[in-house]
């Protein structure tokens, strides 16, 4: 029996109220997590390779990208909040075996996503010229940073629909399809960036001179390559989710579209706290960038590379978190409260175990990870020191990631958002601003490690106290 078919059978057991043993629950968690983890790691490798391509251009190019990267995360977070507001409802209805309502939510999700993405694109276009200067960038990197951000702004609608389709597929339980699309995105991104960043050049392979074509667009090419990859993947993934999927496909809907305000209201209840969190968390990342920017271009580049390298460690946590959202969401729809609690603790424990191991790997191989991304010795040294500080916080970071995903699956987003915001703004930024003056980039990353450990503890307490379960029983 294939792993996909086994996972489908176990998901059906949730909906049908069948008892599940501990080994069956663990098999289901692993079956849903592995494709998602592999997709997350592939995504990080994409950014890893992208950073290496840009890093080979010197210090200014990665500094230009790093300057606006946190702002791009902010817009991506808003798109993700919109998607989750609808896809969590889909998980609940699928868990309740109500596929008709699940497809009705999909139609409302498409309408809502179209409106939100156009609004986000307009805002991003309006601020693209001045944003690098607001963030403290100098005239040596601001023009490239502005063009980079502008190109991504134009691709926001495609990113939104790619995000919506992926989250719908994951909440349905189709992790393998969503993961395959994620791998395709990464491959397209690497190929397009390779062709667009570098100029046409001649290389020698096995003694044979080969001409490699290239556009020579440098930072602009990096933005174009990634944006085009998102556009192509969005079209493919939307087709898989909204036409091919047996649970979500719109061609199975016979009745005309009738606007239902309750689906929008539920999306608002779930998504607005997440969007509010994304704005303030993204704003916090922007403030963090502003704290790092005065430390110089080497520090900005090292900070960007270290964040990319660290992503290899925490992506497994996000992969397990996606499985937790699906399992808790469908268990809620089936009104199986104890199963929700069991899935919560099992996913959190597995996430902490894997990320503790990944933290150890990051600590010992930090020099090699940084060397892959940049030949500049000053940047490498700063990045290695940052990664080794952060390695100790990975287990508690896992706790915060997976526990938050558990709460999202339950539709409990308001108080978890407050936990994230309190931790980020009151602990990380305050401590980073204080330590950066005397300890530079290492002080900023020490503040990050302290804050992530504190945040993980708060989430463990919330799961243990069971407040998120009250949301389940509403």
N, C-alpha and C positions, 0 to 999 in steps of 0.2 A: 504494500500500500504506500503510495507517495505521501510525502510530508504534507503537501497541499491538501490532498483528499482527507488525510487524518485530521488536519486542523479544521476542515469544513465539517466533518462529522462531530468533532468536539464542540464547535460553535453551535451546531444544531442542538446538541445536548443541553446547552445553556438555555436556548429558546424553549425547548420542550420540557424543561424542568427535571431532566434526568440527573440522578446523583453522579458526582464526579469524585474520583479518588485523588489523593495528593499527587500521584505520578501522572495522572491524566491532566491535572491542572498545570503541572510543571511542563509536560510535553506541549501543551497548548501555548503556554507563555513562550517557550523556546521556539516553537514553530512559527509564531507570529513575530517574534523579536529578531530572529536571525536574518530574514530578508530585509527588515527595516534597518538593522545594524549595518549590514553590508552596504545598503544604499547610503546610509549616513557616512560611513567611512569612505565610500567612493566619492561622495560629495566633498569631503575634506581633502581627499587626494587631488580632486580637481582644483581646489583652491591652493593646495600645496604646490602643484605643478604650475598653476598660474602665477603664484608668487615667485617661484623659481625663475620663470620666464621673465617676469618684470624685474626681479631682483638682479638678473644678469645685466640690466641696463644701468646699474649704479644705485646711488642712494636717493636721488631726487624722484625717480619714477615710483618706487614703492611708497615713498613718503606722500606723494600726491594722492595715491589710491587710499592709503591709510588715513589720510586727513578726512575724507568723506565717507569712509566705510561705515562708521557708526551711524551716520545719518541714513545710509541705505538700509541698515538693520532696522531703524525706526520705521521706515515705510514698509519694509517687509513684515514687521511685527503687526502693523495695522491690517495688512492684507491677510495675515494668518488669523487674526482675531475674527475678521469677517467670515472666513472659511469655517472656523471652529464653531461659531455661533449656529451654523446650519448643520454641519456634519455631526456634531454631538447629538442633535435631534434625530438624525438619520440612524445613528447607532441605537438610540432608545427605541425607535419604531421597529427596526429590524429585530431587536431583542424581544419585542412584543409580537413578532410575526405579522406586523401590519405594514406590508410592503407598499400598499397603495398610498398611505400617508408618507412613507419614506420618499416616494417619488414626487409627491406634492411639495415636500420640503426642498427637494433638489431644484424644482422649477423656481421656487421663491429664492433659493440661494443664488441661482444664475442671475436673476433680476437684481438682487441686492448687490452682488459682486460687481456687476456692470456699473452700477451707479457709484459705488465706493471707489472702484479703480479709476474711473474717469476723474473723480474729485481729487484723488491722491496724485494722479499724473499732472493735473493742472497746477496744484500747489508746488509740486517738485519742479516743474518747468519755471514757475515764477521766481523761485529762490535760487535756481542753479547758478546764476552768475555771481551772486554775492556770497553764497554759502562758504566757500573756502576762506574768504577774508574774515567772515564772522567767527570762524573756528580758529583763527590765529595763524593761518597759512601765509607764508611770504610770497612775494611776486615771482620767486623762482619755481614754485610748485602750484600756485593757485590756478593759472590758466589750464593746465592739464587736469587738475582736480575738478574744475568746473565742467570741462568737456566730458569727463568720465561720468559725473553725476547726471548731466543732461541726457546722455545716451540711455542710461538706466531709467531715467524718468519716462522717456518715450516708450519703454518696454513694460511699464508697470501693469497695464491691462492684461498683457499676456502672462506676466508673473502671477497676477491675481487668479486667473482662471486655471493656471497650472496648479497653484496652491489649492484651490477649491476642489479640483478633480482628484488630486492626490489625497486630500484629507477625507473626501467622500469614500474613495476606494479603501482607505485604511480602516475607517469606521465600519465599513461593510465587512472587513476581514480579508480583503484582497490585497494583502501586503506584497505578494510576489509581483503583481502587475504594477503597483505603484513603485516598487523597488526597481523593476526593470526599466521603467520610464526614467527613474532617477539616474540609473547607470547610463542610459542613452543621453541624458542631458550632459553628464560629465564627459562622455566621449566626444560629443559634438563640441562642447566648450573647449576641450584641449586641442582638437583639430583646428577649429576656427581661430583660436588664439594663436596657435603656432603659425598659421598662414597670415594672420593680420598684424601681429606684433612686429615680427622681424622683416627686414628687407630681403629681396632675392639674394641668395648667396650660394656659393659653391663649397661643397664639403667632399671629403674623400672617404669612401667606404670600401674597405677591402682593396685598396689601391686604385679604385675607380672614382674619378671625379664626377660628382652628381650635382646638378643645379637644383636647388630647393626654391620654389617660388615663394614670394612673400610681398605683402603690401607695404611694410615698413611704417606702420602707423603708431607703433610704440604704445603709450598709455591709451590713446584713442582706440587702437586695435584691440586692446584687452577688453575694453568696454563693449565694443561692437561684437566681438566673438561671443562673449557671455550672453549679451542681449539676444543675438540671433539664435543661440542655442536654446534659450528660454522660449522664444517664439515658436520654434519648430516643435519642441517638446510639449508645449501647452496645447497645440493643435492635436497631437497624437494622444496625449493623456485625456483630453476632453472627449475625444472620440471613444476611447476605451471606457470611460466612466459613464458618459451620458448617452451612449448608443449601444455598446457591446455588453455592458454589465446586466446580468439577469435581474438584479435587485433595483438598479438605479436608472436603467435606460429609459429615455423619454418616449421612444417610439412605442413603448408598451402602454402609454397613457392614452386612453381613448377620449376622455371627457375634456371639454375646453378648459383653458386656464381660468380659474376664479381666484381672485386675490383673497387670501386668508390672513387677517391681521395677527392671529395668535401665533403663527409661525414666525412672523417678523418680531413679535414681542418676545418670544422665547429666545430668538437669536440675539435680540438686544440684551436680554437678561444675562445670557451667557457671554456674548461677545463684547459688550461695552466695558465691563471690568477688565477684560483682557486687552481691549484697545487702549483703555486708560493706562493700564500697566505698561503697554508697549510704548506709548508716548513718553511716559515718565522714565521708563527703563531705557528707552532709546535716547531720551534727553540726558539721562545719567551717563550713557556711553559717550554722548557728545561732550558733556562736561569733563569726563575722564580724558577724552582726546585733547581738550583744551588744557588740562593739567599737564599732559605729556608734551604738547606742542612746544612750550618754551624751553624744553630740555634739548631741543635741536633735532635736525633731520635724522641723525643716527638713531636717536631714541624713538622717534615716530616710526621709522622703518622697523626697528627691533621689536617694538610693541606690536606692530601689525604682523610680523612674521611669527612672533611667539604666540599670539592669539590663534593663528592658523595652525601652528604645530600642536598647541594644546587641544585643539578641536579633535585631533585623533584620539584623545583620551576620553573626552566627554560625549562624543557621538554615540558610543554604545549605550550610554545612559538615555539619550534621546530616543534611540531605537527601542529600548525596553519601555520607555515612557509611552511611546505610541501604541505598543501592545497593551499597556495598562489602560490607556484611554478607551481602546476598543473593548477590552474585556469587562471593565467596570461599566462602560456605557451599555453594552448589551445585557449585562447582568441586571442593571437597573431596569431596563425595559422589560425584562422577564420577572421583575420583582423578587429577585433572589439576593437578599441583603447579606446573609452570611457568606455567600460566594463572593460578593463584592469585597468584603473585608479580607477574605483569604487571598484573593487576587492582589489586593493592595499590598499586603505585607510580603507576599512571595516576590512580586516584581521589585519592590524596594530593596529587599535583601539581595536579590540577584544583581541589581544595578550597582549596589555598593561593593559587592564582591568583585565584579568585573572591572569597575573603575579604580578600585584599589590596586589591582594588578596593573592596569594601564598607567596609573600614576608612577608605579615603580619603574616601568619601562621608560616612561618619559624622563624620569630623574637620571637614569644611567645612560640613556642615549640622546640626551639633549644636545650635546655637541654635534653629533651626526645629523640630527634633525635640522638644526640651524644651518649647517654647512650645505645641505641640499638646496637651501633657498637663497643664500647670498654668499658671494665671495669676499665681502667686506668684513675684515677682522673685527673692527669696532662694533659693528652690528651683531656679529655672531656672539661676541662675549657678553653683550648686554642681554641678548635673547636667551642664552644658556642660563644665566643667573636668574632670569625671570621664571623660566620653566621649572627650575629646581625648587624654587620657592613654592610655586603653585602645586607641585606634585603632592605635597602633604595634604592638600585640601580636597583631593579628588573623591574620596569616599563620601564625605558629607555633601559635596556638590552633587553626587549621584542621588543622595537621599532627597535633596531639594528638587531635582529634575523629575524623578519618578513620582514622588509624592504629589507634586503639582499636577502631573499628568493624571494621576488617580482622581484628584479633585475635579479636574476638567471633565473627565468621563462621567462623573456624578452630576455635572452641571453646577458645581460649587466653585465659582470663580472670583467672587467678591473678596472674601477674607484672604484667600491665598494671594490675590493680587496685592493686598495691603501688606502681607508679609514680605513679598518681593520688594515692594517699594520702600518700606521702612528699612529693610536690611541694606538695600543699595544706597539710598540717599543719606541715611543717618549714620551708617557704619562705613561703607566702602569709600564714598566720596570725601567724607569728613576726614577719615584717616589718611586717604591718599593725598589730599591737599596738604596735610600737615607733614607727612613723611617725605613727600617729593622734594621739599625744600632742602633737606639735609641728605637724603639717600637716593635722590633721582629716581630712575625707572625701577630700581629694586624696591624702593619704598612704596611705589604705586602697586606693584605686584604683591608685596607683603600685605597691604591693605586688602587686596582682592582675596587673598587666601584666608585671612581672618573673617572677612564678610561671608564668604561662601560656607565656611564651617558654621558660623552663627546661623545662617539661613537654613542650612540642612537640619540643625538642631530644632529650630522652630517648626519646620514641617514635620519632623518625626513626632514632636509633641502633639501637633494637630491631628495627625493620623491616629496616634495612640488614644487621644481623648475622644475620638469618634464624632467630632462636630460635623465633619463632612457627611457622615451617615444620616444626620438629620435632614440634610438636603435630599438625600435619596428617598426618604419616606414621605416627602411632601406630596 
